[in-house]
Amino acid sequence: MPKDKLDVDIAAWNWSHDSDSATVKGRVKNLTDRPLEGVRVTVTWKDRAGEYITHDDCFAEYDPLMPGHTSPFDVFSHYNPLMYQASVEAAYGTDSVRPLRGIIKWKPARFSHE
């Protein structure tokens, strides 16, 4: 598979928060012609200046994620009032020794506190 071709895509996502938690909900899509196991979605939280705050992750609901299909995901974090932007990426693979394969797409979004 060419290096510039993505294996999965973050099909859609959004985030919200209350006084205790920040939640990212979305869908991840398998762009390959084979099932993908262990699709993990990671959310990285940054402040208004783009400084790292924290990150959290979850596995896609469907495992394996079949070719051409999408799976929902929900990532929950403790809310920090400094959270201003989030980025979402996905990777897949179940081998705990080797790094996860196929870092996917970074899609930032900002949340306005005004």
Secondary structure, 3 states (H helix, E strand, C coil): CCCCCCCEEEEEEEEEECCCEEEEEEEEEECCCCCECCCEEEEEEECCCCCEEEEEEEECCCCCECCCCEEEEEEEEECCCCCCEEEEEEEECCCCCCCCECCCCCCCEECCCC
